[in-house]
Amino acid sequence: MLSTICQRLRELGHERAYLHTSAARIATIQLYLQFGFAPVARNAEEEAAWKGILGGVSPVAPPAATAPDPLAGTK
């Protein structure tokens, strides 16, 4: 379903997609990461939380212009 949604967004001319989720949804976060989405930490507290989730890897800092584009593979 996520693939279909991203494909439709691409067809509509969108170049980026953003998701919001809870840090407690580890399986969902893993799916989003596998699909090419990247976390964006807006402050030090969020960065610390994401480091815990990602096993010490720092999340992307805003702006997310360098984040992978999950829509890139849906052309």
Contacts in CASP RR format, 6 or more apart in sequence:
PFRMAT RR
TARGET T0000
AUTHOR 0000-0000-0000
METHOD contacts of the structure
MODEL  1
MLSTICQRLRELGHERAYLHTSAARIATIQLYLQFGFAPVARNAEEEAAW
KGILGGVSPVAPPAATAPDPLAGTK
2 31 0 8 1.000
2 35 0 8 1.000
3 35 0 8 1.000
3 74 0 8 1.000
5 17 0 8 1.000
6 17 0 8 1.000
6 35 0 8 1.000
6 70 0 8 1.000
6 71 0 8 1.000
6 73 0 8 1.000
6 74 0 8 1.000
7 74 0 8 1.000
9 17 0 8 1.000
9 71 0 8 1.000
9 74 0 8 1.000
10 71 0 8 1.000
10 74 0 8 1.000
10 75 0 8 1.000
14 71 0 8 1.000
15 69 0 8 1.000
15 71 0 8 1.000
16 64 0 8 1.000
16 69 0 8 1.000
16 71 0 8 1.000
17 37 0 8 1.000
17 70 0 8 1.000
17 71 0 8 1.000
19 32 0 8 1.000
19 37 0 8 1.000
21 28 0 8 1.000
21 29 0 8 1.000
21 32 0 8 1.000
23 29 0 8 1.000
23 49 0 8 1.000
23 50 0 8 1.000
23 53 0 8 1.000
26 53 0 8 1.000
29 39 0 8 1.000
29 53 0 8 1.000
32 70 0 8 1.000
33 39 0 8 1.000
35 70 0 8 1.000
36 68 0 8 1.000
36 69 0 8 1.000
36 70 0 8 1.000
37 67 0 8 1.000
37 68 0 8 1.000
37 70 0 8 1.000
38 59 0 8 1.000
38 60 0 8 1.000
38 64 0 8 1.000
38 67 0 8 1.000
38 68 0 8 1.000
39 50 0 8 1.000
39 53 0 8 1.000
39 54 0 8 1.000
39 59 0 8 1.000
39 60 0 8 1.000
40 59 0 8 1.000
40 60 0 8 1.000
40 61 0 8 1.000
40 62 0 8 1.000
40 64 0 8 1.000
40 67 0 8 1.000
41 47 0 8 1.000
41 49 0 8 1.000
41 50 0 8 1.000
41 58 0 8 1.000
41 59 0 8 1.000
41 60 0 8 1.000
41 61 0 8 1.000
41 62 0 8 1.000
42 62 0 8 1.000
46 59 0 8 1.000
47 58 0 8 1.000
47 59 0 8 1.000
47 61 0 8 1.000
50 58 0 8 1.000
50 59 0 8 1.000
51 57 0 8 1.000
51 58 0 8 1.000
51 59 0 8 1.000
60 66 0 8 1.000
60 67 0 8 1.000
END
